């Protein structure tokens, strides 16, 4: 794939956000996936970030986002706090928290393609699907309804 010069300005980030304290799947339950999608779509409508690609696993969110009006350090923590607050309201009896979340700046086309491939095949590698196209909560099928 050919990218235009400066295709990674503003920066693109690969984010992994695992959740701890849940006793059952979180992000592949429609009601909870809808919470994440609504927040991402709202942030996109307000031009804070752009979602390039995503996969929701039962216990983690994997995103590639492009900075827009906000840098990652200004957007990410409030995003995670809002998601955790909204999900915690629906999860009774569990103390939820984010654990071991990571970010990686995507600096070129090779890194972008590597992470896009990873996002596509994560559900297969985790045994959640036999084919990436058969997994609902990714950019391919977009059951979460994220504006891509």
C-alpha positions as CSV (number, residue, x, y, z in Angstrom):
1,X,0.0,0.0,0.0
2,X,1.4,3.4,-0.9
3,X,0.9,6.3,1.6
4,X,1.3,9.9,0.8
5,X,4.2,11.8,2.4
6,X,3.3,12.9,5.9
7,X,0.6,10.3,6.1
8,X,1.4,9.7,9.7
9,X,1.2,13.4,10.7
10,X,-0.9,13.8,12.8
11,X,0.3,10.8,14.7
12,X,-1.4,7.4,14.5
13,X,-1.4,5.3,17.7
14,X,-2.0,1.6,18.4
15,X,-3.7,1.3,21.8
16,X,-4.4,-1.8,23.9
17,X,-6.7,-1.5,26.8
18,X,-7.3,-4.7,28.9
19,X,-9.8,-4.5,31.7
20,X,-9.3,-6.2,35.1
21,X,-11.9,-7.2,37.7
22,X,-14.5,-8.5,35.3
23,X,-15.9,-12.0,35.8
24,X,-17.4,-12.2,32.3
25,X,-16.8,-10.9,28.8
26,X,-17.2,-7.1,28.7
27,X,-16.5,-5.6,25.3
28,X,-18.2,-8.3,23.2
29,X,-21.5,-7.8,25.0
30,X,-23.6,-5.6,22.7
31,X,-24.7,-3.2,25.4
32,X,-21.2,-2.6,26.6
33,X,-19.7,-2.5,23.1
34,X,-22.3,0.1,22.3
35,X,-21.0,2.3,25.1
36,X,-17.4,2.2,23.7
37,X,-18.7,2.8,20.2
38,X,-20.8,5.8,21.2
39,X,-17.9,7.4,23.0
40,X,-15.6,6.8,20.1
41,X,-18.2,8.1,17.6
42,X,-18.8,11.2,19.8
43,X,-15.1,11.9,20.0
44,X,-14.8,11.6,16.2
45,X,-17.8,13.9,15.6
46,X,-16.0,16.5,17.7
47,X,-12.8,15.9,15.8
48,X,-10.8,14.9,18.9
49,X,-9.5,11.7,17.2
50,X,-10.2,9.5,14.2
51,X,-10.6,5.7,14.6
52,X,-8.5,4.0,11.9
53,X,-9.1,0.4,12.9
54,X,-10.4,-1.6,15.9
55,X,-11.0,-5.0,17.5
56,X,-12.9,-5.6,20.7
57,X,-11.9,-8.8,22.5
58,X,-14.0,-10.0,25.4
59,X,-11.7,-8.4,28.0
60,X,-9.8,-5.7,26.0
61,X,-10.1,-2.9,23.4
62,X,-7.6,-2.7,20.6
63,X,-7.6,0.6,18.6
64,X,-5.6,2.4,16.0
65,X,-6.5,6.1,16.3
66,X,-5.2,9.3,14.7
67,X,-4.8,12.4,16.7
68,X,-6.9,15.4,15.6
69,X,-7.8,18.2,18.0
70,X,-6.3,16.5,21.0
71,X,-3.0,14.7,21.4
72,X,-3.1,11.2,22.7
73,X,-1.9,12.2,26.2
74,X,-4.9,14.6,26.5
75,X,-7.5,12.3,25.0
76,X,-6.7,8.8,26.1
77,X,-7.0,8.9,29.9
78,X,-10.4,10.8,29.9
79,X,-11.6,8.3,27.3
80,X,-10.6,5.4,29.5
81,X,-12.1,7.0,32.6
82,X,-15.4,7.6,30.8
83,X,-15.7,4.1,29.5
84,X,-14.8,2.6,32.9
85,X,-17.4,4.8,34.6
86,X,-20.2,3.9,32.2
87,X,-19.4,0.2,32.2
88,X,-19.1,0.0,36.0
89,X,-22.7,1.3,36.2
90,X,-23.8,-1.8,34.4
91,X,-21.4,-4.3,36.0
92,X,-22.7,-5.0,39.5
93,X,-20.5,-6.5,42.1
94,X,-17.2,-6.1,40.2
95,X,-14.5,-3.5,40.8
96,X,-13.2,-2.8,37.3
97,X,-10.0,-1.1,36.3
98,X,-7.7,-0.8,33.3
99,X,-4.6,-2.9,33.6
100,X,-1.4,-3.1,31.6
101,X,-2.6,-0.7,28.9
102,X,-0.1,0.2,26.2
103,X,0.4,2.6,23.4
104,X,2.7,2.4,20.3
105,X,3.1,5.2,17.8
106,X,2.7,4.0,14.2
107,X,5.5,5.7,12.3
108,X,5.3,4.3,8.8
109,X,3.3,2.2,6.4
110,X,4.9,-1.1,7.4
111,X,4.0,-0.6,11.0
112,X,0.5,0.4,10.1
113,X,0.0,-2.7,8.0
114,X,1.5,-4.9,10.7
115,X,-0.9,-3.6,13.3
116,X,-3.9,-3.7,11.0
117,X,-3.1,-7.3,10.2
118,X,-2.7,-8.0,13.9
119,X,-6.1,-6.4,14.7
120,X,-7.7,-8.5,11.9
121,X,-6.3,-11.8,13.1
122,X,-6.4,-11.3,16.9
123,X,-9.8,-13.1,17.3
124,X,-8.5,-16.0,15.3
125,X,-5.3,-16.3,17.3
126,X,-7.3,-16.1,20.6
127,X,-9.6,-18.9,19.4
128,X,-12.7,-16.6,19.2
129,X,-13.3,-17.1,15.5
130,X,-12.0,-19.4,12.7
131,X,-11.9,-16.5,10.2
132,X,-11.4,-12.8,10.8
133,X,-14.5,-12.1,8.7
134,X,-16.6,-14.2,11.0
135,X,-15.8,-12.1,14.1
136,X,-18.3,-9.3,14.7
137,X,-16.4,-6.8,16.8
138,X,-13.7,-5.7,14.4
139,X,-13.4,-3.1,11.7
140,X,-14.2,-5.6,9.0
141,X,-17.7,-6.4,10.3
142,X,-18.2,-3.3,12.5
143,X,-21.1,-4.7,14.6
144,X,-20.2,-2.1,17.2
145,X,-21.1,0.6,14.6
146,X,-18.0,2.7,14.9
147,X,-17.8,5.5,12.2
148,X,-14.8,4.4,10.1
